[in-house]
Amino acid sequence: MAHPDDKWEKHSFKLPAQHGWKAKPGYKIFVADRGAVRFDFPEDWVVVPGKDSIGLHDRRPPEDEVVLKVSVMHLPPIKGGWGQLPLENLVREAVRHDSRGSTGGDDIRTVQRGALELAWTEVRFIDPNEKRPALSRTCLARARNIQPLITMDFWETDVEKFGPVWDEILRSLRVGVAYGDPRRGDVMN
């Protein structure tokens, strides 16, 4: 199991009755880096900070059947903006270098919601330990010079179970929204 290093801090706040945070029923809200990334995830999942990402699992590892990992990159401002480097190309390049002998990844899906742009794809691989087919989804999103990388690995037989979770994560994804006072709520939702 991964152990948190010094850069991860968890803060818990007592929220007032009318706090304003809202998640889909059965889900709770994940916020990283004071609002750099925000999305809804299943309420019974566990959060495990790692060395360079935060993992969200359906159960404590090694008993988990799915792992979602999130890392956040803060991009420096550049002349002309980061839109000059299409996320589609970055996702394609990321899965092309997957070291697990994966196949697929040619179908890149893109979404534009206001300032948020995202691109994602899915690859298939055979898990070397379990010798079972697995799927890996990779998403890069970008807004306000923040670029999170979100990946989700799960068994191919669980696509009906975990596919809707992926859809909800992407639907509820917000990037680069600063929450000055987390007790006030999510004004974007």
C-alpha distance (Angstrom), angle and dihedral (degrees) to the residues before:
residue distance angle dihedral
M1 . . .
A2 3.79 . .
H3 3.79 117.4 .
P4 3.79 121.7 -146.3
D5 3.75 116.6 -109.7
D6 3.79 126.6 -149.2
K7 3.81 96.4 -80.3
W8 3.83 94.8 66.4
E9 3.78 118.7 84.0
K10 3.76 125.9 176.9
H11 3.79 118.7 -155.5
S12 3.80 124.5 -171.2
F13 3.78 121.5 -165.1
K14 3.78 132.2 -168.8
L15 3.78 103.3 -124.8
P16 3.80 123.9 -145.4
A17 3.81 117.4 -118.8
Q18 3.82 93.3 -101.4
H19 3.81 96.6 42.5
G20 3.83 98.0 141.8
W21 3.82 99.9 -134.6
K22 3.80 110.8 133.6
A23 3.78 130.3 -178.1
K24 3.77 131.6 175.2
P25 3.84 110.8 -88.9
G26 3.82 109.4 -85.2
Y27 3.80 91.4 25.5
K28 3.78 136.4 90.1
I29 3.78 131.3 -157.2
F30 3.79 126.1 -97.6
V31 3.82 116.6 -160.8
A32 3.80 121.4 179.0
D33 3.76 130.3 -171.5
R34 3.85 95.8 3.7
G35 3.78 92.9 -57.9
A36 3.78 102.8 -31.9
V37 3.82 84.3 124.2
R38 3.81 129.9 14.8
F39 3.82 130.1 170.8
D40 3.80 142.0 142.2
F41 3.81 121.0 -103.4
P42 3.82 133.9 176.0
E43 3.80 110.9 -68.6
D44 3.80 95.1 -131.7
W45 3.82 95.8 54.2
V46 3.81 121.1 108.1
V47 3.80 126.0 -128.7
V48 3.81 117.4 -136.5
P49 3.82 117.9 -178.3
G50 3.79 113.9 -143.2
K51 3.78 135.4 -170.1
D52 3.82 96.6 -83.9
S53 3.80 104.8 2.9
I54 3.77 143.3 29.5
G55 3.79 117.0 -111.8
L56 3.79 125.0 -149.5
H57 3.82 113.9 -164.1
D58 3.79 134.4 -176.9
R59 3.84 87.4 -132.4
R60 3.77 136.4 4.5
P61 3.80 110.7 -72.9
P62 2.99 131.3 -76.5
E63 3.83 89.0 31.9
D64 3.83 92.5 54.3
E65 3.80 124.4 118.0
V66 3.81 96.0 -167.5
V67 3.78 135.5 30.1
L68 3.78 126.4 -166.5
K69 3.80 116.2 -168.1
V70 3.79 127.0 -164.6
S71 3.78 129.1 -169.7
V72 3.80 127.2 172.6
M73 3.79 127.5 -143.8
H74 3.80 121.7 -167.0
L75 3.79 107.9 -149.1
P76 3.80 122.9 -151.6
P77 3.78 115.7 -122.5
I78 3.79 112.5 -96.2
K79 3.77 132.1 -168.4
G80 3.80 109.1 -92.0
G81 3.82 93.0 14.4
W82 3.79 133.2 -100.0
G83 3.80 92.2 -76.4
Q84 3.81 85.9 88.2
L85 3.81 86.4 74.3
P86 3.82 103.9 59.0
L87 3.79 115.5 -141.1
E88 3.81 88.5 -138.8
N89 3.80 89.9 67.0
L90 3.80 92.7 46.4
V91 3.81 92.8 50.9
R92 3.80 91.5 47.0
E93 3.80 90.0 50.9
A94 3.83 92.9 46.6
V95 3.81 94.5 54.1
R96 3.80 91.9 41.6
H97 3.81 87.6 63.9
D98 3.84 95.0 47.0
S99 3.81 104.7 137.1
R100 3.83 95.5 -152.4
G101 3.81 96.0 80.7
S102 3.78 91.9 -105.9
T103 3.79 126.3 179.7
G104 3.79 130.0 -153.3
G105 3.78 124.8 29.6
D106 3.80 94.7 134.1
D107 3.81 94.3 111.5
I108 3.81 104.0 76.3
R109 3.80 114.1 -174.9
T110 3.79 119.2 -156.0
V111 3.79 132.3 -164.2
Q112 3.80 130.1 -172.4
R113 3.84 117.9 -165.5
G114 3.78 111.2 169.2
A115 3.81 107.7 -64.3
L116 3.82 91.4 -10.4
E117 3.79 118.9 94.6
L118 3.76 124.1 176.8
A119 3.78 138.6 176.4
W120 3.78 127.8 -169.2
T121 3.77 143.2 170.6
E122 3.79 141.6 178.2
V123 3.79 131.1 -126.6
R124 3.81 132.1 -172.7
F125 3.80 125.2 -137.1
I126 3.79 139.4 163.4
D127 3.80 112.0 -111.6
P128 3.83 105.7 -122.7
N129 3.83 94.3 -144.7
E130 3.81 101.6 40.3
K131 3.83 96.0 30.3
R132 3.81 88.1 -138.3
P133 3.81 130.0 129.5
A134 3.78 112.6 -101.6
L135 3.79 136.0 -178.8
S136 3.76 127.6 -136.3
R137 3.79 122.7 -164.5
T138 3.78 120.2 -162.1
C139 3.80 124.7 -165.7
L140 3.77 130.5 -179.5
A141 3.79 116.4 -170.0
R142 3.78 130.2 -177.9
A143 3.79 138.0 -167.1
R144 3.78 134.6 142.5
N145 3.84 92.9 3.0
I146 3.79 92.2 -55.8
Q147 3.79 119.1 118.1
P148 3.81 119.2 -175.1
L149 3.77 122.9 -168.4
I150 3.81 113.5 -148.1
T151 3.79 123.0 -174.6
M152 3.78 130.7 177.6
D153 3.81 125.5 -168.8
F154 3.80 123.2 -170.5
W155 3.80 141.3 145.9
E156 3.78 115.8 -76.5
T157 3.83 89.1 -126.5
D158 3.83 89.0 61.3
V159 3.81 97.6 57.7
E160 3.83 92.2 112.0
K161 3.80 90.3 51.5
F162 3.80 100.2 43.4
G163 3.82 101.8 26.8
P164 3.85 90.9 77.5
V165 3.82 89.8 49.2
W166 3.82 89.4 55.9
D167 3.80 90.0 47.9
E168 3.82 91.4 52.5
I169 3.79 92.5 47.7
L170 3.80 90.8 53.6
R171 3.83 93.0 41.9
S172 3.80 92.6 52.4
L173 3.82 95.9 38.5
R174 3.80 116.1 127.8
V175 3.80 122.3 178.0
G176 3.79 129.3 -164.3
V177 3.81 98.9 7.6
A178 3.79 110.4 142.4
Y179 3.80 115.9 -143.5
G180 3.79 105.9 -159.4
D181 3.80 93.7 -177.1
P182 3.82 112.6 22.1
R183 3.81 90.3 -163.5
R184 3.81 89.3 66.3
G185 3.76 95.3 66.2
D186 3.73 142.0 -128.0
V187 3.78 105.0 -47.0
M188 3.82 90.8 -176.0
N189 3.82 96.3 63.2
